[in-house]
Amino acid sequence: MRDQEAEITTLMNDTHDFDLLLEAARSGDETAMQRLIQQYEPELRIVARNRLGPALRPHLDTIDLVQSVHRSLMIGLRGARFDISSPEKLIALAVTIVQRKAAKHWRHLKRQQRLSGGDEVHDDLVDTMLSLRNEREDPTDDIATRELISQWLAKVDPIERKLIELRIEGYSTVEIAQTLDLDPDVLRVKLSRLRKRMRERGLMDDLL
């Protein structure tokens, strides 16, 4: 086992051999999978903490969220679902997965609260954007921020709204373009304009 770990450590030091490590993980090699996890976990933990924020953190532990990403990656790798050619792409994929999981968990939580009568009816997207705001913001500003987000969203068209939803869940520009049947360049222009309008209203354009 030690010889195997030493060999895998050597592979990690050579970008060219990253594919070999990836193949080992895809074939079910637990040691290789652990080495891959070491590549993205530090950054993933930071993103997970930021995405949960004060509103969602009481309902979902950062460690549980990160472990969930590990499981999704393991299943995806073994099923050859992911196209990963470098450590950087591995990190980007892990970050995308954690963004999607956090946003979807928040929406599920709010729906469950409404079904049980424990929460008043709000716009799902407003709730999601409010929950993912930077936690350095003053929590006492929730009501004012919610109203600001609601007013801004009322002025976006259906395609822009769907674009925002998909972007918050971590979908790439190409993936969104395919989903909405738009040219990627047209979509990038839409995103740029949306970010500009968000900044003008004092909203967190980093979500897009």
Secondary structure, 3 states (H helix, E strand, C coil): CHHHHHHHHHHHCCHHHHHHHHHHHHCCCHHHHHHHHHHHHHHHHHHHHHHHHHHHCCCCCHHHHHHHHHHHHHHHHHCCCCCCCCHHHHHHHHHHHHHHHHHHHHHHHHHHHHHCCCCCCCCHHHHHHHHCCCCCCCHHHHHHHHHHHHHHHCCCCHHHHHHHHHHHCCCCHHHHHHHHCCCHHHHHHHHHHHHHHHHHCCCCHHHC
